[in-house]
Amino acid sequence: MENEEVRIDPDAMYGNIFHIKDDESKNLYEEQTGHIRMAGCPFPLSIKKAEFAYIYNLIVEHNLRTGYECATGFGVSGLAAALGFKHTKGKLVSMDAYIEEELQDASKYLDDDTFIRTLLDSKGYKSAKLLSETFETQPYVEFKIGWSPKDVSTVIESEHSEPLDYVFIDGGHSKSQIIKDTTAVLPYLNPSGCYMVFHDLWDSLVDKTKLEELLHGEISIVLPFPEGENLGMIHYKIA
Ligand SMILES: C[S@@+](CC[C@H](N)C(=O)[O-])C[C@H]1O[C@@H](n2cnc3c(N)ncnc32)[C@H](O)[C@@H]1O
């Protein structure tokens, strides 16, 4: 297969994140109920190991090239995608407002369209850059600071002139915010095929019926809890 030499073992790569240390040899990342978090920072939490492998494999197996994710957190889901794009020679643009690490309480910012974040020195942003340097994925991922839905167009258009074939939604977890995040990307999806992945598809957090109406299809739970965190996927296709 083309580019076979850069295929990696995503499980091993996920495990390697725990070995990254700061200048004083202290671990920068720690495990939290199957997720990763930045040491000493209870939130945000990353995707789980099986989800990391799922994202990597999805991109490699379908030869995806144009990706967008909301949101970065501190760079773990973006690393999985960027490793996939390293294989396919594609690119991810990843956006976050870096608010969860500061407020530490999701209920404080849910649905708050007036919240504007411009914290360039946030821990999450620095971590995302560090992960991409450590695993040599810099050419395959760009990290942007922005608020969904307001900044989605600007962020996607800054990196992609072709329609998206990969989207990951894992930002504010409320029924209305996920609809806003999804509506904002609709004009950018490749009508002949886009793999859309959603984190935390819990009934209490997501209006799945409304989401499926928007996307003209059925979302499958590909990694139910506890292996994943109810990771959902739909192959969006309208042409
Ligand atoms: C669960 S974390 C993302 C984890 C990341 N996907 C990973 O697995 O590595 C959720 C992130 O969404 C961000 N966020 C929440 N609402 C947002 C919004 N409306 N626009 C941009 N970022 C948002 C938070 O700052 C937080 O970093």
The ligand as an SDF file (V2000), in Angstrom:
LIG
                    3D

 27 29  0  0  0  0  0  0  0  0999 V2000
  -13.6060   17.4520   25.7720 C   0  0  0  0  0  0  0  0  0  0  0  0
  -12.5950   18.7720   25.2970 S   0  0  0  0  0  0  0  0  0  0  0  0
  -11.9300   18.2710   23.7440 C   0  0  0  0  0  0  0  0  0  0  0  0
  -10.9740   17.1180   23.8510 C   0  0  0  0  0  0  0  0  0  0  0  0
  -10.2630   16.7820   22.5650 C   0  0  0  0  0  0  0  0  0  0  0  0
  -11.1690   16.6100   21.4650 N   0  0  0  0  0  0  0  0  0  0  0  0
   -9.4540   15.4980   22.7100 C   0  0  0  0  0  0  0  0  0  0  0  0
  -10.0590   14.4320   22.7730 O   0  0  0  0  0  0  0  0  0  0  0  0
   -8.2370   15.5570   22.7760 O   0  0  0  0  0  0  0  0  0  0  0  0
  -13.7540   19.9850   24.8700 C   0  0  0  0  0  0  0  0  0  0  0  0
  -13.1300   21.3010   24.4380 C   0  0  0  0  0  0  0  0  0  0  0  0
  -14.1440   22.0920   23.8170 O   0  0  0  0  0  0  0  0  0  0  0  0
  -13.8330   23.4340   23.9940 C   0  0  0  0  0  0  0  0  0  0  0  0
  -15.0500   24.1650   23.6660 N   0  0  0  0  0  0  0  0  0  0  0  0
  -16.2540   24.0680   24.2630 C   0  0  0  0  0  0  0  0  0  0  0  0
  -17.1710   24.8210   23.6520 N   0  0  0  0  0  0  0  0  0  0  0  0
  -16.5390   25.4070   22.6060 C   0  0  0  0  0  0  0  0  0  0  0  0
  -16.9540   26.3000   21.5700 C   0  0  0  0  0  0  0  0  0  0  0  0
  -18.2240   26.7020   21.4590 N   0  0  0  0  0  0  0  0  0  0  0  0
  -16.0250   26.7210   20.6740 N   0  0  0  0  0  0  0  0  0  0  0  0
  -14.7330   26.2900   20.7470 C   0  0  0  0  0  0  0  0  0  0  0  0
  -14.2880   25.4410   21.7050 N   0  0  0  0  0  0  0  0  0  0  0  0
  -15.1850   25.0030   22.6110 C   0  0  0  0  0  0  0  0  0  0  0  0
  -13.3450   23.5060   25.4260 C   0  0  0  0  0  0  0  0  0  0  0  0
  -12.5160   24.6340   25.6580 O   0  0  0  0  0  0  0  0  0  0  0  0
  -12.5850   22.1750   25.5650 C   0  0  0  0  0  0  0  0  0  0  0  0
  -11.1940   22.3470   25.4030 O   0  0  0  0  0  0  0  0  0  0  0  0
  1  2  1  0
  2  3  1  0
  2 10  1  0
  3  4  1  0
  4  5  1  0
  5  6  1  0
  5  7  1  0
  7  8  2  0
  7  9  1  0
 10 11  1  0
 11 12  1  0
 11 26  1  0
 12 13  1  0
 13 14  1  0
 13 24  1  0
 14 15  1  0
 14 23  1  0
 15 16  2  0
 16 17  1  0
 17 18  1  0
 17 23  2  0
 18 19  1  0
 18 20  2  0
 20 21  1  0
 21 22  2  0
 22 23  1  0
 24 25  1  0
 24 26  1  0
 26 27  1  0
M  CHG  2   2   1   9  -1
M  END
$$$$
